[in-house]
Each structure stands twice: as structure tokens, then as C-alpha cells.
Amino acid sequence: MKVAIAQINSGSDVERNLAKVAGYVERAAQAGAGTVVFPEATMLAFGSDLAAGVERHAESWRTELQWLASEHGITVVAGEFGLGSEGRVRNLLAVYTDRGERHEYVKIHLYDAFGYQESDSVEPGERPAVVNLDGVGAGLATCYDIRFPKLFAELSRGGAQVVLLGASWGAGEGKAEQWETLARARALDSNSYVVAVDQADPEVSGVEVAPDAPTGVGRSVVADPFGKVVARLGGEEELRVVDLDLDVVERAKRAIPVLENARLGY
């Protein structure tokens, strides 16, 4: 499975974000990737008026991403937002295939931590999601989900060989180190690859973002089912194509059968 990591910074202008996505999708397809993964909040950065952005742009955004996937013959995975209830939005990781299909995962674990309260504006989801990408089971997860190992175990039990995770990771002391540690741990927990794609570090990329919102630290990482780092990015905006050897998934399941060995649901 050849996956492109699109580590970008999004901003408060949806049309500008879309233009950036289009460029990265084209480059990923030209590089031979079958899937390109963008971060959480690709459609609209945190710190923006999310509800207003959804009202104005959600339909056109989805139409354009579906067109990009079909036009370039590639699956596009990107963080976006949809309407929720009581004035809140839903934080989505959406999958657009080149066959005209769209799937979505609604973020289950909201980032009510480190002084930020995502649940003030975002409605949580309730169900894990695994999609079939040309015969490969791909689990979907978003940002703060990475701190909850049971979700990743559930995705693996649901057929995921790879977990695609988009994030807009909040900066702070030790946070970048935690990010990589968690990605590697979740890969070990679930006998699966974890493709963890973060927003680039705005201090490195120079992209203007809201100062008091989680807007990324970069350092996207791909960890294999043994916890080995297959790819690690820096802080800047970057496109990286990674070839995943899915035979490693089966080897890990035989060598470290943690899901089979689990007792009493733990």
C-alpha cells in the first residue's frame, strides 16, 4: 500500500485551503500513491468560526474533494467539519475514493485537555470506522483519539491493517515527544500500521494561524506493527510517499498476538 503523507497547515480561508489540497493531491498521484492523507481540520483551521465555515463551504468542499479523487485516480483522506446539533459541528475524517464513494468518521474523543475545550463547539461521534481501500482494511482516527488504546484495538478487530489518523496537535512542553510515543504505542497495541499525519508547525512553515488553538507541531510519523518508525517528518509543510509492507501486519499478529491474548476485555 503506497500512502502519501500531506503535512500542511490550513488556515481560516477555505478556498485557499482547498487550493493547497489540490496541489498536494496532484503531486501525490504523480508520485504513484494510491492514498493521500491530510491532517485534521484541513478544511478549516481551529480558531476559525467552524459553524459558519460549514454553513458556507461544506457542500462545495465535498464536491471538490470528490472531483479531485476521481480526476487524479487516488483516495483522498482529509479532516473536515459537518453540521452537528445545538450549534456545534462534527469533527470528521472523510475518505473520498476515485470510484465516487465517500466515507466518514466522526471524532469520538474530543480534546478537552491542556486548557482547551473542543466540546464547546464540537459534537462527539459514537462509532469506530473501518473502510475498505482496494482490499486493505483502513481504520480511521483523529488527533486526541491516539491517547485511547481500546479504540485502536477495536479498529484492528474490525479488520484494520492500517490506521489513518489526522491531527492538529496542540503545541506545548513535551507534546511533540508524546505524539510520536503514542503513535508507536498504538501500532503495537493494535498489530497495525499507524499513519499519523499532523498539521505542520506554523512556527516553521510561516503560515498564520490562531494563537490560542491546537494548530499542529508537524512531525508526522508512520509506525509499523512492531512499533518501528518507518517515516518521520520535520516541522515544515511536506509531502512524503511511504510504501507499507502489509505482510508485516500478519507477522506482528503471529509474533505479538496481543488481541488474541487479551482477557476480560482488557
MOCOR-V831136 format. One record per backbone hydrogen bond with DSSP energy under -0.5 kcal/mol. CO is the residue of the C=O (numbers start at 1). NH is the residue of the N-H. E is the energy in kcal/mol with one decimal. If there is no record, write none. Layout:
co=CO nh=NH e=E
co=CO nh=NH e=E
This chain:
co=1 nh=3 e=-0.7
co=1 nh=244 e=-3.4
co=2 nh=34 e=-2.3
co=2 nh=35 e=-1.3
co=3 nh=242 e=-3.5
co=4 nh=6 e=-0.6
co=4 nh=37 e=-2.9
co=5 nh=7 e=-0.8
co=5 nh=240 e=-2.0
co=6 nh=8 e=-1.0
co=6 nh=39 e=-0.5
co=7 nh=238 e=-2.2
co=8 nh=200 e=-1.7
co=11 nh=45 e=-2.3
co=12 nh=14 e=-0.7
co=13 nh=17 e=-2.3
co=14 nh=18 e=-2.6
co=15 nh=19 e=-2.0
co=16 nh=20 e=-1.8
co=17 nh=21 e=-2.4
co=18 nh=22 e=-2.5
co=19 nh=23 e=-1.7
co=20 nh=24 e=-2.0
co=21 nh=25 e=-2.7
co=22 nh=26 e=-2.1
co=23 nh=27 e=-2.0
co=24 nh=28 e=-2.5
co=25 nh=29 e=-2.4
co=26 nh=30 e=-2.2
co=27 nh=31 e=-1.5
co=28 nh=33 e=-2.1
co=29 nh=32 e=-1.6
co=34 nh=75 e=-2.5
co=35 nh=4 e=-3.1
co=36 nh=77 e=-2.8
co=37 nh=6 e=-2.7
co=39 nh=42 e=-0.9
co=39 nh=79 e=-2.0
co=45 nh=48 e=-1.4
co=46 nh=210 e=-0.5
co=48 nh=50 e=-1.4
co=49 nh=53 e=-2.1
co=50 nh=54 e=-2.4
co=51 nh=55 e=-2.2
co=52 nh=56 e=-2.0
co=53 nh=57 e=-2.6
co=54 nh=58 e=-1.9
co=57 nh=61 e=-2.9
co=58 nh=62 e=-2.3
co=59 nh=63 e=-2.1
co=60 nh=64 e=-2.4
co=61 nh=65 e=-2.5
co=62 nh=66 e=-2.3
co=63 nh=67 e=-1.9
co=64 nh=68 e=-2.6
co=65 nh=69 e=-2.2
co=66 nh=70 e=-2.1
co=67 nh=71 e=-3.2
co=68 nh=72 e=-2.1
co=69 nh=73 e=-0.8
co=69 nh=74 e=-1.8
co=75 nh=36 e=-2.7
co=75 nh=77 e=-0.5
co=76 nh=96 e=-2.9
co=77 nh=38 e=-3.2
co=78 nh=94 e=-2.6
co=79 nh=42 e=-0.5
co=79 nh=43 e=-2.1
co=80 nh=92 e=-2.7
co=82 nh=90 e=-3.2
co=85 nh=88 e=-1.9
co=88 nh=84 e=-2.1
co=89 nh=123 e=-3.5
co=90 nh=82 e=-2.0
co=90 nh=92 e=-0.8
co=91 nh=107 e=-3.0
co=92 nh=80 e=-2.4
co=92 nh=94 e=-0.6
co=93 nh=105 e=-1.7
co=94 nh=78 e=-2.2
co=95 nh=97 e=-0.5
co=95 nh=103 e=-2.4
co=96 nh=76 e=-2.8
co=97 nh=100 e=-1.4
co=101 nh=97 e=-2.4
co=103 nh=95 e=-3.1
co=105 nh=93 e=-2.2
co=105 nh=107 e=-0.6
co=107 nh=125 e=-2.6
co=108 nh=110 e=-0.7
co=110 nh=112 e=-2.0
co=111 nh=113 e=-0.8
co=111 nh=118 e=-1.8
co=113 nh=116 e=-2.4
co=116 nh=113 e=-0.8
co=117 nh=120 e=-1.6
co=118 nh=121 e=-1.6
co=118 nh=122 e=-1.5
co=121 nh=89 e=-2.5
co=123 nh=91 e=-0.6
co=129 nh=140 e=-2.0
co=131 nh=133 e=-0.7
co=131 nh=138 e=-3.1
co=132 nh=134 e=-0.7
co=133 nh=136 e=-1.3
co=136 nh=133 e=-3.0
co=136 nh=138 e=-0.6
co=137 nh=139 e=-0.5
co=137 nh=161 e=-2.9
co=137 nh=162 e=-1.8
co=138 nh=131 e=-2.8
co=139 nh=164 e=-3.1
co=141 nh=166 e=-1.6
co=142 nh=145 e=-2.6
co=143 nh=146 e=-2.6
co=144 nh=147 e=-1.9
co=145 nh=148 e=-2.3
co=147 nh=149 e=-0.6
co=148 nh=151 e=-1.1
co=148 nh=152 e=-0.9
co=149 nh=153 e=-2.1
co=150 nh=154 e=-2.3
co=151 nh=155 e=-2.2
co=152 nh=156 e=-2.2
co=153 nh=157 e=-2.5
co=154 nh=158 e=-1.4
co=155 nh=160 e=-2.4
co=156 nh=159 e=-1.8
co=161 nh=193 e=-2.3
co=162 nh=139 e=-3.0
co=162 nh=164 e=-0.6
co=163 nh=165 e=-0.6
co=163 nh=195 e=-3.0
co=164 nh=141 e=-1.9
co=165 nh=197 e=-3.2
co=166 nh=143 e=-2.2
co=167 nh=199 e=-0.9
co=169 nh=216 e=-1.5
co=172 nh=175 e=-1.8
co=172 nh=176 e=-0.5
co=174 nh=178 e=-2.2
co=175 nh=179 e=-2.3
co=176 nh=180 e=-1.6
co=177 nh=181 e=-2.2
co=178 nh=182 e=-2.9
co=179 nh=183 e=-2.0
co=180 nh=184 e=-2.3
co=181 nh=185 e=-2.3
co=182 nh=186 e=-2.7
co=183 nh=187 e=-1.7
co=184 nh=188 e=-1.9
co=185 nh=189 e=-2.6
co=186 nh=190 e=-1.6
co=187 nh=191 e=-0.8
co=187 nh=192 e=-1.3
co=193 nh=163 e=-2.7
co=194 nh=196 e=-0.8
co=194 nh=223 e=-2.3
co=195 nh=165 e=-2.9
co=195 nh=197 e=-0.7
co=196 nh=198 e=-0.6
co=196 nh=221 e=-2.0
co=197 nh=167 e=-2.5
co=199 nh=218 e=-2.4
co=200 nh=202 e=-0.7
co=201 nh=204 e=-1.6
co=201 nh=205 e=-2.8
co=202 nh=206 e=-2.1
co=210 nh=213 e=-0.9
co=213 nh=215 e=-0.7
co=220 nh=233 e=-2.7
co=221 nh=196 e=-2.8
co=222 nh=230 e=-3.1
co=222 nh=231 e=-1.3
co=223 nh=194 e=-2.4
co=224 nh=227 e=-2.8
co=228 nh=224 e=-2.9
co=228 nh=230 e=-0.6
co=231 nh=222 e=-2.5
co=234 nh=219 e=-3.3
co=235 nh=201 e=-2.7
co=238 nh=7 e=-2.3
co=240 nh=5 e=-3.6
co=242 nh=3 e=-3.0
co=242 nh=244 e=-0.7
co=243 nh=245 e=-0.5
co=244 nh=246 e=-1.0
co=245 nh=248 e=-1.6
co=246 nh=249 e=-0.8
co=246 nh=250 e=-0.9
co=247 nh=251 e=-1.9
co=248 nh=252 e=-2.4
co=249 nh=253 e=-2.1
co=250 nh=254 e=-1.7
co=251 nh=255 e=-2.4
co=252 nh=256 e=-3.4
co=256 nh=258 e=-2.7
co=257 nh=261 e=-2.4
co=258 nh=262 e=-0.9
co=263 nh=266 e=-2.1
